[in-house]
Amino acid sequence: MENQNIRRQAALLIAGIMAGFLIGRISASNEPTSDVKQKLQPVQTAGTQEKGRAIPVIKQKSFDIVTNVSADDDPYIGSPDAPLTIVEFTDFQCSYCRKYFLGSFSRLKEDYIDKNRVRYVVRDFPLGEHPQSLPAAEAAECAGEQNKYWQMHDMLFINQDKWSYRDNAEDIFMDFAGQIQLDKNAFSYCLETGRFRQEIAKDVSDAELYKVVSTPTIFIGGKKVIGAQSYETFRSIIEDELKNLWQTQETQHAA
């Protein structure tokens, strides 16, 4: 009997040790390794956002100087005689481009574009990870052929969640064309023939010269602004650029 009790106690002791070992292994497996922890850190990028992945916007504290950024013959709003030109490289499927459009851009339009202080140009930079970004850019350009680029531009951003990552995106673009009263046959033919692909390729080529890697990237005078920055950031840069232009003109007149 004594031997049986000893064996029983020994078995219980061994079982307890094994249970403790297994619990420790399970707990350890739930703790990320240093390699996994690295991957769990937020990806710090100023513009592009992948589907289903939250990427923070980092406040840009310094700005690269890039001169002679071409507006090409791309769509613009505002007076052609405005003292300052802003050039945006955008991707219609980019969530941060939409955020910028709904936020800072809407205020810039009210305060500067509509008051003829700024001419605002949009150029295309469709990113490879966004499968509908090129067709969306073509849809906007084809609408522009009927003088309704900006109506399609706004429609695409406002309704981005309705067509982004959808297999029937081009059918949805056709529906948008009807809503803004385009000639749908002409619009469809424009899309089918790829009439504006060369124009979009030119935008991409120029963007690469200016070292654009994410969207939105916005050139204000000579300053390169990356991402959906705050309205105050844009306002500060625009006011500085307008002031510099005014001072240059005053100096030239004085001479």
Secondary structure as the mmCIF struct_conf table of DSSP 4:
data_model
#
loop_
_struct_conf.conf_type_id
_struct_conf.id
_struct_conf.beg_label_comp_id
_struct_conf.beg_label_asym_id
_struct_conf.beg_label_seq_id
_struct_conf.end_label_comp_id
_struct_conf.end_label_asym_id
_struct_conf.end_label_seq_id
HELX_RH_AL_P HELX_RH_AL_P1 GLU A 2 ASN A 30
BEND BEND1 GLU A 31 GLU A 31
HELX_LH_PP_P HELX_LH_PP_P1 PRO A 32 THR A 33
HELX_RH_AL_P HELX_RH_AL_P2 SER A 34 LEU A 40
BEND BEND2 GLN A 41 GLN A 41
HELX_LH_PP_P HELX_LH_PP_P2 PRO A 42 VAL A 43
BEND BEND3 ALA A 46 GLY A 47
TURN_TY1_P TURN_TY1_P1 LYS A 51 GLY A 52
HELX_LH_PP_P HELX_LH_PP_P3 PRO A 56 GLN A 60
BEND BEND4 SER A 62 SER A 62
STRN STRN1 ASP A 64 ILE A 65
TURN_TY1_P TURN_TY1_P2 ASP A 72 ASP A 73
STRN STRN2 TYR A 76 ILE A 77
BEND BEND5 GLY A 78 GLY A 78
TURN_TY1_P TURN_TY1_P3 PRO A 80 ASP A 81
BEND BEND6 PRO A 83 PRO A 83
STRN STRN3 LEU A 84 THR A 90
TURN_TY1_P TURN_TY1_P4 PHE A 92 GLN A 93
HELX_RH_AL_P HELX_RH_AL_P3 SER A 95 TYR A 100
HELX_RH_PI_P HELX_RH_PI_P1 PHE A 101 PHE A 105
HELX_RH_AL_P HELX_RH_AL_P4 SER A 106 LEU A 108
HELX_RH_PI_P HELX_RH_PI_P2 LYS A 109 ILE A 113
TURN_TY1_P TURN_TY1_P5 ASP A 114 ASN A 116
BEND BEND7 ARG A 117 ARG A 117
STRN STRN4 VAL A 118 ASP A 124
TURN_TY1_P TURN_TY1_P6 GLY A 128 GLU A 129
TURN_TY1_P TURN_TY1_P7 PRO A 131 GLN A 132
HELX_RH_AL_P HELX_RH_AL_P5 SER A 133 GLY A 144
TURN_TY1_P TURN_TY1_P8 GLU A 145 ASN A 147
HELX_RH_AL_P HELX_RH_AL_P6 TYR A 149 ILE A 158
TURN_TY1_P TURN_TY1_P9 ASN A 159 ASN A 159
HELX_RH_AL_P HELX_RH_AL_P7 GLN A 160 TRP A 163
TURN_TY1_P TURN_TY1_P10 SER A 164 TYR A 165
TURN_TY1_P TURN_TY1_P11 ASP A 167 ASN A 168
HELX_RH_AL_P HELX_RH_AL_P8 ALA A 169 GLN A 179
TURN_TY1_P TURN_TY1_P12 ILE A 180 GLN A 181
HELX_RH_AL_P HELX_RH_AL_P9 LYS A 184 THR A 193
TURN_TY1_P TURN_TY1_P13 GLY A 194 PHE A 196
HELX_RH_AL_P HELX_RH_AL_P10 ARG A 197 LEU A 209
TURN_TY1_P TURN_TY1_P14 TYR A 210 LYS A 211
BEND BEND8 SER A 214 THR A 215
STRN STRN5 THR A 217 ILE A 220
TURN_TY1_P TURN_TY1_P15 GLY A 221 GLY A 222
STRN STRN6 LYS A 223 ILE A 226
BEND BEND9 GLY A 227 ALA A 228
HELX_RH_AL_P HELX_RH_AL_P11 TYR A 231 ALA A 254
#
